[in-house]
Amino acid sequence: MTTVTLIGKPGCHLCDDARAVVDEVLAAFPAVGMLEQSILDDPALHERYWDEIPVVLIDGAVHTIYRVDAERLRVALAAAESNGSDEGGR
């Protein structure tokens, strides 16, 4: 199963914007899971991403930072789902 992870923190307006785009896009991909993580809850995430939030990962790989483009995310998720069916899930 493909998973989208949104890394951000509370009170971050760009994170709120990214969440809205991700939610909108994921409505068309019911088989895609979503995780949301805060850099305030995880020292490793804070160290890695504190100056890049929001960060969107697809199956653990960075897809985008700062601003999420809905169409680019749709294309990437369609490709991930297609690849997952050929490879038995990534």
Backbone torsions as a table, in degrees:
resi	resn	phi	psi	omega
1	MET	NA	137.0	176.3
2	THR	-76.2	140.7	179.2
3	THR	-130.0	131.8	173.2
4	VAL	-102.5	130.7	176.7
5	THR	-116.8	128.3	175.3
6	LEU	-106.6	118.6	179.6
7	ILE	-107.0	125.2	-179.8
8	GLY	-160.6	-148.4	175.4
9	LYS	-158.6	156.6	177.7
10	PRO	-61.6	143.9	177.1
11	GLY	82.5	4.7	-179.8
12	CYS	-94.2	112.2	-176.4
13	HIS	-66.0	-33.6	176.2
14	LEU	-66.5	-34.3	177.1
15	CYS	-65.8	-41.3	177.2
16	ASP	-62.4	-42.9	177.3
17	ASP	-62.3	-44.1	-180.0
18	ALA	-62.8	-43.1	179.3
19	ARG	-58.9	-42.5	-179.6
20	ALA	-62.5	-42.7	179.4
21	VAL	-67.0	-46.4	-179.9
22	VAL	-60.4	-46.2	178.9
23	ASP	-59.0	-43.9	179.4
24	GLU	-60.6	-48.0	-177.9
25	VAL	-66.7	-43.4	-177.1
26	LEU	-65.9	-19.2	176.6
27	ALA	-58.9	-27.6	179.3
28	ALA	-91.1	-1.7	-178.0
29	PHE	-129.1	73.0	-174.7
30	PRO	-63.5	-20.4	-179.7
31	ALA	-85.2	-6.8	-179.1
32	VAL	-88.6	129.4	177.0
33	GLY	-87.4	159.0	177.7
34	MET	-132.9	136.3	172.5
35	LEU	-121.8	146.6	173.9
36	GLU	-125.7	129.1	-178.9
37	GLN	-128.6	143.8	178.4
38	SER	-104.1	136.0	176.3
39	ILE	-67.1	-15.8	179.1
40	LEU	-77.7	-18.5	-177.6
41	ASP	-98.1	-8.2	-173.4
42	ASP	-140.7	109.3	-178.1
43	PRO	-57.8	-35.0	179.6
44	ALA	-67.8	-42.1	176.5
45	LEU	-64.7	-40.9	178.7
46	HIS	-59.7	-48.2	-179.7
47	GLU	-59.6	-42.6	-175.0
48	ARG	-76.9	-40.3	-167.0
49	TYR	-120.1	5.8	-170.7
50	TRP	-54.1	-31.8	-178.0
51	ASP	-103.9	12.9	-177.5
52	GLU	-123.4	0.0	-174.6
53	ILE	-68.7	150.0	-3.3
54	PRO	-76.2	152.0	176.7
55	VAL	-122.3	134.2	175.3
56	VAL	-113.0	125.7	176.1
57	LEU	-109.4	144.4	169.6
58	ILE	-117.1	117.6	-177.4
59	ASP	50.5	41.4	174.9
60	GLY	85.8	-7.3	179.5
61	ALA	-102.3	138.7	-179.5
62	VAL	-62.5	124.8	175.2
63	HIS	-96.5	-46.8	-178.2
64	THR	-159.3	158.9	172.5
65	ILE	-126.0	157.6	177.4
66	TYR	68.3	-75.1	-175.5
67	ARG	-120.6	134.0	-177.9
68	VAL	-98.2	124.8	174.7
69	ASP	-91.6	118.3	-174.2
70	ALA	-59.0	-45.8	-177.3
71	GLU	-66.3	-41.0	177.9
72	ARG	-62.5	-39.5	177.7
73	LEU	-66.5	-41.6	177.4
74	ARG	-58.0	-47.7	-179.1
75	VAL	-62.0	-43.6	-179.0
76	ALA	-65.3	-39.4	179.6
77	LEU	-70.0	-38.9	176.5
78	ALA	-61.5	-41.7	178.3
79	ALA	-66.2	-41.2	179.6
80	ALA	-64.3	-41.6	178.8
81	GLU	-65.9	-40.3	178.5
82	SER	-64.2	-45.0	179.2
83	ASN	-66.4	-37.4	179.7
84	GLY	-64.1	-35.8	179.4
85	SER	-72.4	-29.0	178.9
86	ASP	-79.9	-27.8	-173.3
87	GLU	-108.9	8.5	-179.9
88	GLY	73.9	24.3	-178.3
89	GLY	89.2	138.2	-176.5
90	ARG	-95.5	NA	NA
